[in-house]
């Protein structure tokens, strides 16, 4: 696939991300999908050129899928696990990082201009470590610095993504529409 090169826009003319202050944020599927589209528009309007999307699984899977379809570029998946714990503890337990052995991709080689996507920059560690992992194992493919895009950027993040939709000033817990599956088992469902 060729490089995406939408119209040229000076980055400083972009509206800043929305600044949100809350303890908890509850996101519906409609909200989630709309925010992915808003993020895609920011990337497009900035004339970001990329020929490969890499999403961080699991949170970035939906973002990566939509971006891959909208921009018509290949998607690769990097599986990273950092949150561990039982049910209610899980949100406070970021621990050791585990990376997949390789990227899941359908192209023989990685693109040279990568956009790395995830749903949020919480502590910033996942994005930071993912970039280091990418540079270590795929750096010879990369012609430019890896760009990053997330829906939510928390103030507690040590990593500043290139693109975000919402800047969360007081680091609320975000209740995603798929969160119920974290504590539900297939045996708990009633099928008719």
ZARODO-782947 format. One record per residue (C-alpha): residue in three letters; x, y, z. Coordinates in steps of 0.2 Angstrom, whole numbers, padded with zeros to 4 digits, always signed. Each point is the difference from the previous one (the first is absolute). Layout:
ALAXYZ/...
***
This chain:
UNK+0000+0000+0000/UNK+0006+0018-0004/UNK+0003+0013+0013/UNK-0016+0010+0006/UNK+0003+0018-0004/UNK-0016+0010+0003/UNK+0000+0019-0001/UNK+0014+0010+0008/UNK-0005+0008+0017/UNK+0011+0009+0012/UNK-0001-0009+0016/UNK-0001+0015+0011/UNK-0017+0004-0008/UNK-0008-0015+0008/UNK-0012+0002+0014/UNK+0007-0007+0016/UNK-0007-0016+0007/UNK-0015+0002+0011/UNK+0005+0001+0018/UNK-0011-0010+0011/UNK-0001+0000+0020/UNK-0009-0015+0008/UNK+0002-0014+0012/UNK-0007-0013-0012/UNK-0005+0000-0018/UNK-0013-0012-0007/UNK+0002-0003-0019/UNK-0014-0007-0010/UNK+0003-0009-0017/UNK-0006+0015-0009/UNK+0012+0011+0009/UNK+0014-0012-0003/UNK-0003-0001-0018/UNK-0002+0019-0002/UNK+0016+0003+0009/UNK+0010-0012-0011/UNK-0007+0010-0015/UNK+0005+0016+0008/UNK+0017-0006+0003/UNK+0001-0006-0019/UNK-0005+0017-0005/UNK+0014+0008+0010/UNK+0013-0011-0008/UNK-0007+0003-0017/UNK-0001+0019+0002/UNK+0018+0000+0006/UNK+0006-0007-0016/UNK+0008-0015+0009/UNK+0008-0011-0012/UNK+0000-0019+0004/UNK+0000-0016-0009/UNK-0002-0012+0015/UNK-0012+0000+0015/UNK+0005-0009+0015/UNK-0012-0002+0014/UNK+0004-0005+0018/UNK-0011-0014+0005/UNK-0012-0001+0009/UNK-0005+0018+0002/UNK+0005+0006-0017/UNK-0008-0014-0010/UNK-0015+0010-0004/UNK+0009+0016-0004/UNK+0012-0009-0011/UNK-0014-0009-0009/UNK-0009+0016-0004/UNK+0016+0009-0005/UNK+0005-0014-0012/UNK-0017+0001-0009/UNK-0001+0019+0000/UNK+0018+0002-0007/UNK+0001-0016-0010/UNK+0017-0005+0007/UNK+0005-0016+0008/UNK-0003-0004+0018/UNK+0013-0009+0011/UNK-0004-0005+0018/UNK+0012+0001+0015/UNK-0006-0009+0015/UNK+0005+0007+0016/UNK-0006-0004+0018/UNK+0004+0011+0015/UNK-0016+0000+0010/UNK-0002-0015+0012/UNK-0012-0003+0015/UNK-0016-0007+0005/UNK-0016+0009-0005/UNK-0001+0017+0010/UNK+0018+0000+0003/UNK+0005+0000-0019/UNK-0001+0018-0003/UNK+0013+0004+0013/UNK+0013-0014-0004/UNK+0011+0005-0014/UNK+0015-0012+0001/UNK+0013-0009-0010/UNK-0002+0002-0019/UNK-0002-0015-0011/UNK+0002+0002-0019/UNK-0004-0012-0014/UNK+0014-0009-0008/UNK-0004+0009-0017/UNK-0013+0011-0008/UNK-0015-0008-0008/UNK-0001+0007-0017/UNK-0005-0005-0018/UNK+0014+0009-0010/UNK+0017-0008-0002/UNK+0009+0016+0006/UNK-0005+0014+0012/UNK-0004+0017-0007/UNK+0013+0013+0001/UNK-0011+0014+0007/UNK-0009-0007+0015/UNK-0015+0007+0010/UNK-0001-0009+0017/UNK-0018+0001+0007/UNK-0007-0004+0017/UNK-0016+0005+0010/UNK+0009+0010+0013/UNK+0016+0006+0007/UNK-0002-0004+0019/UNK+0017-0001+0008/UNK+0009+0001-0017/UNK+0010-0015+0003/UNK-0009-0011-0013/UNK+0003+0012-0014/UNK+0017+0004+0005/UNK+0005-0018+0002/UNK-0009-0005-0016/UNK+0010+0013-0010/UNK+0016-0007+0007/UNK-0005-0018-0004/UNK-0004+0006-0018/UNK+0016+0009-0002/UNK+0010-0015+0006/UNK-0009-0013-0011/UNK-0005+0010-0015/UNK+0010+0015+0000/UNK+0009-0004-0016/UNK-0017+0002-0009/UNK-0004+0017+0007/UNK+0005+0016-0010/UNK-0008+0012+0013/UNK-0004+0001+0018/UNK-0016-0010+0005/UNK-0015+0011+0002/UNK-0013-0004+0013/UNK-0018+0003+0002/UNK-0012-0003+0015/UNK-0018+0005+0004/UNK+0004+0005+0018/UNK+0016+0007+0007/UNK+0001+0001+0019/UNK+0010+0013+0009/UNK+0009-0014+0009/UNK+0007-0006-0016/UNK+0019+0001-0001/UNK-0002-0002-0019/UNK-0008+0014-0011/UNK-0008-0007-0015/UNK+0000+0009-0017/UNK-0019+0000-0001/UNK-0014-0002+0013/UNK-0018+0005+0001/UNK-0002+0003+0018/UNK+0013+0006+0013/UNK-0005-0006+0017/UNK+0006+0012+0013/UNK-0003-0010+0016/UNK+0002-0018-0006/UNK-0017-0007+0002/UNK-0004-0019-0002/UNK-0008-0002-0017/UNK-0014-0013-0001/UNK+0000-0007-0017/UNK-0015-0008-0008/UNK+0009-0017-0001/UNK+0006+0001+0018/UNK-0014-0012+0006/UNK+0009-0014-0009/UNK+0015+0002+0011/UNK-0010-0008+0015/UNK-0012-0011-0010/UNK+0001-0018-0005/UNK-0009-0008-0015/UNK-0008-0011+0012/UNK-0009+0015+0008/UNK-0009+0004-0015/UNK-0018-0006-0003/UNK-0003-0004-0018/UNK-0018-0003-0007/
***
